[in-house]
């Protein structure tokens, strides 16, 4: 397949390129596009065959539901049964990095929802994503625009590396601001179940809904035969090709372990900026300062991808704390590592 590449600036989007990309979506094709979180791989959310093409292009299991992206929060009415709590969340966080799971309408085929009777709805804030959805005139079903299981793409180069020749078009809109996928919640009566953490934290959600329950699937692996309620819950995700081990322990002891490992192993290290001077310079990736979780979030997926070029046998990274956006970092890393944690005493 000959993949068209549209290079578009978010501040000065090219009207013709976005129109051409929207026409591809309307004709049943697939288009990768930037959002404020990560790049999405989009198809017409009302077209069962488009969803099948998405699963095929990614190599993604078909029981892993897709998120549908809408131009305005009110557009959810066409695809789902909205609720009072949905509109409270929309007023507080949309457009933005929040996905809400609602009962689906018949306009959304089950190929999009992985056979579930619910649909995950998101209104992205990125100007290119917004304009693309508006011009397509229909919700866009879109998981992250990477090969299934590999780190999510946060810039156009990542998407081109994974998807060139597999889909109809790629919109290269530069780097994503946040770098982690959206927060996913499911309303449950007067409470919210947090299914996937992101930039909108549990504390922020609790300002809108008094009771926020964090699903066990955020930190634990799904049980065998347990059905995923949202993207990113069931399968090994975000993983580089080399095994990743997370290190849990006091900073000084973890640093000593890393120093010794550099002498005995061919290891890559996702290290804090403060540790750079204490470690040998080979195969180091600066993930950001220890207390700068937002920078760590924005760099994480690119860092995992960058390890592919380092010719290492193992990757080490710190096990994040689970406060604030740290919970989202923990969630992504624990899946990338297939729950492999080494406790340093």
N, C-alpha and C positions, 0 to 999 in steps of 0.2 A: 504493500500500500504506500502511495506517495502522500506523506503527511505535510500539509501546508503549515508554515510557521509564520505567525503574525507577531511582530515585535511592536508592542504598544506601551506608551508611557501612561501610567495611571493619572497623571495630571493633565495630559493632553491626548486623550484617547482618539484614535483615528476612526471616524464614523463609518467609513466604507469597510474597513477591516472587521469591525464589530458586527456590522450588518451582514457581511459575508459569513462570518462565524455563526451568527444566529440562523442564517439560511441553511447552513449545514445541519444544525440541530433540528430545524423544522423538517428537513428531508430525511431524518432518521439517522444522521451521522453522529459521531462523537467528537467533542471539542474539550481539550484541557484548558483551564482558565485559572487565574490567580484569585485568591480571596485573602482576607486579612489574617487568616490562620495558616493554611497550607494550600497548595494547588489542588483543584478538583478535576475529576474526569467526568465530563457531563454528557448526558443524553436526555431526550424528551422524557419527562417523568410519567407521561400518560401512554407511552409506547412500550408495550411488553418486549418487543424485539430490541429496542434500544438498550433496555436493562440487560438483556442477554449478551449484547455486544460488549457492554461494560465489564461484566463478569469474565467474558472471554479475553478481552484485552489485558485485564489485570491478572488473569489466572486466579480469580477470587471465587471461593465457595459460594454457591447460590443461596445458601441459607443465612448469609451474612447481610443484613438489611442495608439499604442505601438511604442516605439523607436526601430529601428534596429541598431545593433552594428556590426561594420566592423573592419577588422584587419588593413587595411591601408586606408588612405583617398581616394586613387584611386579606391578602391573596390566599392565605391559609384556608379561608372559607370554601374555596373551590376544591380542595383536596382532603380536608379533614373536618371533623366536628370540633369546633373551638369551644373553649370554656372561659369562665371568668378569670381563672388563674392564668390561662394562656395570655390574655390581654394585659394582665398585671405584669407578667414577665416581659411581654412585648414592649410595654411602655417604659420599663426600666432598662432593657438590654438590647432592643432591636431598633435599627439594624445593628448587628454585632455578633460576637462569637458564642451564641447560644442556640442550641437545638432542643426543641420540645417534642416529646412523643405524644401523639394524639390518636384517637380513633379515626381510621381512614374512611374516606368516601370511595365509592366505586370508580371514581375517575383515576385512582391510582391502582395499577395492576399489582397482583401479588408477586410478580417477578421483581418488582422494586422493593417490596417489604420483606422479602425472604419468606413469604408464606404467612406472615403475621397479619392480624386485622388492625394493626396500628401503623402509623407512618411518622417518621422523624422529619420535622419541619424546621428550616433555618432561613433567616433573612440576612444575608451577608452585607457587610458594610463597605467592602472594597468597590471603588467606582467602576472598574471594568466588569466585575461580576454583576453588579447591579444593572449596568447598561446592557450587558449580554442577555440577562434574564428578561428584561423589559422588552428588548427587541425580538426575542424569541417568542414572546407572548404566551409562554407556558412555563411551568415549574421545571427546573433542571435537576434530574437525579444525578448525584455526584458523590462518589467516594473520593479518597485521595488519589492523585494521578500518578501512582507508582505501581510497580509490579507487586502483587500481593505478598505481604510479609516483610517487604524491605522498608527501610526508613522513608517516611513521608517526604514529599518534595517541597522545599521552601523557596525555590527559585526556578526560573525557566530552564536552566541547564540540567537540573535534576530530571525534569519532565522529559526533555528531549532525549536524555540518556536512556530512560526507561521506555518511552512510548513512541519514539520516532519509528515510523513504519508499521505501527500497530493501530493507530487511530487516524481520523480524517484531518484534524487540525490541532495546533497548540498555540495558545496565546501566551507569549512571553512578556509578562508585565513586571519583571524584576523580582526583587526579594519580598517575601511576605513579612508583615510587621510582627506578628505574634509568634509564629513558628510551631505552635502546637494546635491540634485540631480543636474544634469547638467543644464547650461543655455540653453534655447531654443530660437532660432531666426528664423524668416521667411524673406528671401529676398523679397523686393517689389520695383522693378525698381532699382534705385540707393540708396535706403534706406534699413534699417533693422527694422523689427518689433520685439521687445523683448516680447516674450510670457511668458517666465518663467525665472526669474532672478536666478543666481547661482554664483559660484566663479569667472567666467568671467563676469565682471561688465559692465554696460553701458558705463562707461568711457573707459574701455579697448577696447570694440567693436568700439567705435568712432575713435580709432586710425587706424582702418582698413576701416571703412565705416563712412563717415562724418556725415550722418544723421541717428540717432538711435531713433526710436519712441517706447516709452514704452506703451504697450497695456493696456487699461483700466482694462482688466481681471487680471492684475498683482496685483492690489490693491482692485478691486471691484468684487463682485459676478457676474457671468454670468447671463444675462437676461433669463427669462423663455423661453424654446424652442430654445435658442441660442446654436449652435453646437460648441463643443470644437475643436480648431484647433491643439491643442497639449495636451500631458498628463498633468494632474494636474490643468486644467482650470475650469472644470465644477462642480465637486462634492466636498463635504466636505472631506478634506484630513488630514492625519497626526494626527488624533484626538485621545486622550486618552479616556477611557470610562467615566471619570468624566468630567463635564463641565469645560472649560477653559475660563477665562476672562482676557483680556489684559488691563493694567492700563496705562493711558495716563495723564501725568502731570509732574510738577517739581519734581525732585528726592526727595527732602526733604519731600514734601507733600505725595508722593507715599509711602515713607518709613513709615511715620506716619500712613497712612492708613493700611499698612501691619501689623504694631505693634498692632493696635486696632483690626484688623481682627483676629489675632492670639488669642486674648482674647475671642472673641465672636463666632468664626466659626471654624469648623474642616477643615482647609484649608492647602493645600500644596502650596509652593512658589518656583518658579524658580527665584532665587535672584542673584544679582551681588555679587562677592566675597567681595566687600567693605561693603556689608550690613550684612554679616554673624554675626559679633559681636554685632550688634544692635538688632537682632531678637532672639526670643526663638529658641532653636535648633531643636524643633520637626518639622518634615515634610518639611525640607529645602533642596533644591537642588541647588548647586553652579553651575551657568551657565557660570561663568568666569568673569573677570574684565569688568567693564562698557565699556571701550574703546577697549577691545580686541574682535573685532567682529569675527575674524577667529576662536578663541577658542569657542565662543558662537555658531557659526555655527556647529563646529565639535561635540559639546556636545548636541545640541538641541534635536535631535530625541531620543537619549538615555535617556535624562532627562524626556521627555514626557512619555517614556515607564516606567521609574523608578517610576513615580507617581502611577502606578497601585498597587504597594505594600504598599502604605502609608495610606490606609484606610481613605481617605479624602472625603469631600463632594463637594469641589470646588478647582480649581487650579488657582493661580494668577501668571501672568508674566508681565514683562515690555513690552510696545508697542515699538518696535524698531524704530529708525530713518530710513529714506529711502535713505541714502547716501551710495555709494559703495556697499559692500556685505550686508550692513544693509537692502537693498531692498529685498534681498533673504530671510533674516530672517523675515522681515515683511510679505512677501508673504506666507511663511510657517505657521507662527503663526496666521495670520488673518484667514487662512483656518482651522487650528486646532481649533480655537475658534469660528468657524462659524460666523465670523465678529462681535463677542461680545466684545465691548470696553467700559470700564468705565472711564469717564473723572474725574480726581481728581482735585478739585479746592481749 
